[in-house]
Amino acid sequence: MLSGILLDARNCNSRDGVTGALICRHDIYLQLLEGPEAKVKATSDRISQDDRHIGMKTLVSKRVPERVFGDWAMLHDPAKTWIWTEKEIADGIIDRVTLKDLTEVFESLAEKAKD
């Protein structure tokens, strides 16, 4: 199922000028979307209506001066070096995470992807 989601995301994002990254593990999925505001909103709306996605919530929505994942229609990271443990996820860390924490996670991923 994940490969189908990634294929759809890459196709739609390329068409719409949206870039981003998907971090996934069996217990958590985090996605960052970048691009024109209307296109990002339309993408988010499309994702929320897709029955392959459940419990979706927007953690942050803000304008940024430049894209972090401008070279990727949708970078996939299987979270092999994930900083949160399964216990932290189960204990609800995602509800307590700060903008700084999320930014650091995705910026670190972007740096690793460039190597």
Backbone bond lengths (Angstrom), bond angles and torsions (degrees), N, CA, C in turn:
res aa  C-N    CA-C-N  psi(-1)  N-CA   C-N-CA  omega(-1)  CA-C   N-CA-C  phi
1 M - - - 1.447 - - 1.529 110.86 -
2 L 1.346 117.58 -40.51 1.462 119.95 -178.87 1.522 111.70 -60.78
3 S 1.315 117.56 -39.84 1.465 119.22 -179.88 1.529 110.90 -63.08
4 G 1.329 117.62 -35.94 1.462 121.05 176.37 1.522 111.96 -66.93
5 I 1.312 116.18 -40.34 1.461 120.64 177.71 1.526 110.01 -62.96
6 L 1.326 116.14 -45.14 1.470 119.79 179.92 1.527 111.60 -64.16
7 L 1.311 117.52 -41.78 1.459 120.87 178.63 1.525 110.51 -61.72
8 D 1.323 116.59 -47.44 1.469 120.30 177.82 1.526 111.23 -60.73
9 A 1.324 116.29 -44.82 1.466 120.40 -179.06 1.524 110.97 -60.87
10 R 1.313 116.15 -46.48 1.471 119.53 -178.45 1.527 111.55 -63.85
11 N 1.313 116.80 -41.87 1.466 119.85 179.09 1.526 111.41 -64.64
12 C 1.316 116.29 -50.86 1.471 119.91 -178.48 1.530 111.40 -65.76
13 N 1.323 116.49 -41.74 1.466 119.52 -178.74 1.520 111.67 -65.52
14 S 1.326 116.98 -40.28 1.474 119.96 177.15 1.519 110.17 -61.71
15 R 1.306 116.27 -43.60 1.465 121.57 178.42 1.531 111.56 -61.61
16 D 1.340 116.88 -39.65 1.461 121.39 -171.96 1.528 115.03 -96.87
17 G 1.332 117.45 -0.60 1.467 119.45 -179.10 1.520 113.48 72.92
18 V 1.345 115.97 28.06 1.463 121.74 178.92 1.524 107.74 -103.94
19 T 1.323 116.28 140.29 1.463 121.67 176.45 1.524 107.84 -125.53
20 G 1.338 115.86 170.68 1.453 117.60 178.06 1.507 113.25 163.05
21 A 1.331 113.90 -165.98 1.458 121.41 -177.90 1.517 109.44 -146.38
22 L 1.332 114.31 148.63 1.452 121.93 175.91 1.519 108.02 -123.37
23 I 1.316 115.35 121.44 1.460 121.92 175.93 1.524 105.74 -107.18
24 C 1.330 116.30 124.52 1.458 117.21 -177.81 1.516 112.27 -140.84
25 R 1.298 111.96 147.42 1.454 123.17 173.92 1.519 104.59 -149.07
26 H 1.287 119.50 164.30 1.468 120.55 -174.70 1.529 113.36 -55.85
27 D 1.326 118.17 -22.87 1.463 120.41 -175.94 1.530 114.55 -109.44
28 I 1.337 117.79 -2.13 1.465 119.27 -179.74 1.525 110.65 -159.79
29 Y 1.305 114.12 146.25 1.461 122.14 173.50 1.521 106.62 -132.98
30 L 1.309 116.29 128.98 1.464 121.70 174.17 1.511 107.29 -126.10
31 Q 1.314 116.33 134.81 1.456 119.88 179.57 1.519 109.22 -131.86
32 L 1.316 115.24 138.87 1.452 122.20 174.56 1.518 107.10 -115.90
33 L 1.330 116.15 129.69 1.462 122.07 177.56 1.520 109.13 -117.59
34 E 1.333 116.66 140.19 1.465 122.09 -179.87 1.519 109.08 -135.05
35 G 1.310 115.82 147.26 1.448 120.22 176.17 1.508 111.24 146.87
36 P 1.335 116.09 -167.44 1.461 119.61 177.92 1.530 110.03 -58.43
37 E 1.317 115.93 137.27 1.457 121.34 -173.64 1.529 113.29 -51.66
38 A 1.313 117.84 -46.52 1.467 120.94 -178.46 1.530 110.91 -64.48
39 K 1.322 117.53 -37.85 1.468 121.24 -179.62 1.530 111.08 -70.75
40 V 1.330 116.62 -38.99 1.462 119.96 178.04 1.526 109.75 -65.92
41 K 1.317 116.73 -42.13 1.469 120.14 178.22 1.527 110.43 -63.00
42 A 1.322 117.22 -43.96 1.467 120.50 178.48 1.530 110.55 -62.07
43 T 1.318 117.04 -39.34 1.464 121.18 177.94 1.523 110.28 -64.10
44 S 1.304 116.74 -46.39 1.457 121.25 178.44 1.530 111.04 -60.71
45 D 1.318 116.84 -42.23 1.462 120.95 177.58 1.529 111.11 -62.53
46 R 1.343 116.45 -42.50 1.465 120.77 179.59 1.537 110.19 -62.89
47 I 1.337 116.34 -42.30 1.469 120.63 179.15 1.526 110.20 -62.60
48 S 1.318 117.12 -44.11 1.470 120.26 -176.59 1.526 112.19 -65.64
49 Q 1.324 117.59 -22.84 1.466 121.31 179.70 1.528 112.82 -92.50
50 D 1.322 116.78 -6.61 1.465 122.38 -179.43 1.528 108.46 -82.58
51 D 1.330 117.75 123.65 1.460 120.41 -175.97 1.531 113.92 -70.90
52 R 1.323 118.07 -2.93 1.467 120.72 173.35 1.526 111.13 -79.94
53 H 1.325 117.25 -8.45 1.467 122.69 -179.16 1.525 108.90 -115.57
54 I 1.324 115.68 130.22 1.464 119.48 177.27 1.528 109.19 -131.84
55 G 1.306 115.95 150.67 1.461 120.64 176.17 1.513 113.81 64.75
56 M 1.314 117.37 28.64 1.467 120.86 -178.20 1.529 110.61 -71.66
57 K 1.331 115.32 137.01 1.452 119.25 172.53 1.515 109.41 -144.05
58 T 1.311 115.24 146.26 1.455 121.12 178.06 1.519 108.18 -86.80
59 L 1.325 116.19 122.52 1.460 120.89 179.71 1.515 111.42 -89.56
60 V 1.340 116.84 -36.77 1.459 121.88 -177.47 1.519 108.17 -146.20
61 S 1.307 115.80 139.36 1.454 121.56 172.07 1.517 106.60 -140.54
62 K 1.329 115.90 112.52 1.466 119.13 -177.73 1.518 110.33 -155.84
63 R 1.310 114.48 159.30 1.465 120.59 174.67 1.522 108.65 -81.25
64 V 1.320 115.42 144.38 1.459 120.89 178.09 1.522 108.92 -129.68
65 P 1.333 117.41 150.85 1.461 119.74 -177.15 1.525 114.09 -70.23
66 E 1.334 116.80 -29.28 1.470 119.49 178.27 1.518 109.70 -153.21
67 R 1.312 114.69 159.18 1.459 120.43 -178.94 1.521 111.22 -77.15
68 V 1.311 115.33 143.91 1.463 121.84 175.12 1.532 109.40 -87.91
69 F 1.337 117.25 -33.64 1.459 122.75 -175.99 1.527 111.55 -116.17
70 G 1.309 116.77 39.47 1.456 121.72 -176.54 1.516 115.14 -59.42
71 D 1.321 117.86 -20.25 1.466 121.18 -178.99 1.525 113.51 -93.06
72 W 1.326 117.87 -0.84 1.456 121.15 -174.59 1.523 111.31 -126.59
73 A 1.337 116.68 123.27 1.465 120.11 172.86 1.524 108.76 -61.54
74 M 1.337 117.02 -37.71 1.459 122.76 172.26 1.520 108.44 -166.96
75 L 1.322 115.78 100.86 1.459 121.26 176.83 1.520 108.07 -74.28
76 H 1.310 116.13 136.06 1.465 120.32 178.10 1.518 108.68 -109.31
77 D 1.321 115.21 130.87 1.460 121.31 174.57 1.524 107.88 -128.47
78 P 1.326 117.80 119.67 1.458 120.33 -179.44 1.528 113.55 -77.77
79 A 1.321 117.79 13.89 1.465 123.04 174.64 1.529 112.73 58.90
80 K 1.310 115.99 39.68 1.463 119.60 178.73 1.528 111.75 -65.80
81 T 1.320 117.02 -30.30 1.459 120.65 -179.07 1.527 110.70 -110.51
82 W 1.307 115.98 30.92 1.460 122.48 -174.72 1.520 111.61 -57.68
83 I 1.315 116.48 139.97 1.461 120.63 -175.57 1.523 113.73 -85.75
84 W 1.316 118.34 -19.62 1.461 120.72 179.76 1.515 110.49 -99.70
85 T 1.311 116.12 135.88 1.458 120.28 178.89 1.530 109.99 -78.42
86 E 1.320 115.43 166.67 1.458 119.65 176.31 1.529 110.88 -61.31
87 K 1.324 117.01 -36.35 1.467 120.62 178.43 1.525 110.54 -64.67
88 E 1.349 117.31 -42.32 1.466 119.91 178.17 1.532 111.09 -62.25
89 I 1.324 116.33 -40.08 1.462 119.81 177.51 1.522 109.72 -63.05
90 A 1.332 116.72 -47.31 1.464 121.10 -179.78 1.527 111.67 -62.38
91 D 1.323 116.58 -31.60 1.475 121.28 179.79 1.528 112.95 -82.14
92 G 1.333 117.48 2.51 1.460 120.73 172.84 1.516 116.76 88.71
93 I 1.324 117.61 27.51 1.467 119.30 -179.68 1.530 111.99 -58.06
94 I 1.305 116.43 -31.14 1.467 119.44 -177.84 1.529 111.30 -62.16
95 D 1.318 117.29 -25.91 1.466 120.53 177.47 1.524 112.48 -81.25
96 R 1.332 116.38 -12.30 1.471 120.71 -179.02 1.521 113.33 -112.00
97 V 1.307 117.42 -4.96 1.457 121.49 -175.44 1.536 109.98 -64.96
98 T 1.312 115.67 144.06 1.464 120.85 -179.99 1.524 110.68 -96.28
99 L 1.312 115.17 163.64 1.463 120.84 175.55 1.526 109.66 -57.64
100 K 1.319 116.97 -40.52 1.466 121.23 178.82 1.529 110.86 -60.57
101 D 1.341 116.84 -44.36 1.466 120.82 179.00 1.527 111.05 -60.23
102 L 1.328 116.50 -48.16 1.463 120.54 -179.31 1.518 111.40 -63.19
103 T 1.315 116.01 -42.46 1.464 120.24 178.82 1.516 110.56 -59.84
104 E 1.313 117.12 -44.74 1.462 121.25 -179.71 1.527 111.51 -63.11
105 V 1.332 117.51 -40.14 1.463 121.07 179.16 1.524 110.15 -59.66
106 F 1.327 116.63 -49.57 1.464 119.58 -176.34 1.531 112.12 -74.19
107 E 1.315 118.69 -35.53 1.470 120.06 177.41 1.524 110.33 -66.22
108 S 1.323 116.98 -38.54 1.466 120.62 177.01 1.530 110.30 -63.59
109 L 1.306 116.80 -42.69 1.467 120.63 177.76 1.521 110.85 -61.59
110 A 1.326 117.75 -42.76 1.467 121.43 179.45 1.517 110.60 -61.60
111 E 1.317 117.41 -41.61 1.462 120.64 178.82 1.525 111.32 -63.84
112 K 1.340 116.62 -44.33 1.464 120.77 178.61 1.522 111.27 -62.39
113 A 1.312 116.81 -37.96 1.462 121.37 -177.72 1.534 112.32 -68.86
114 K 1.321 116.08 -26.67 1.471 120.13 179.15 1.522 111.88 -73.69
115 D 1.323 116.46 -24.54 1.482 120.59 -177.26 1.495 112.60 -73.53
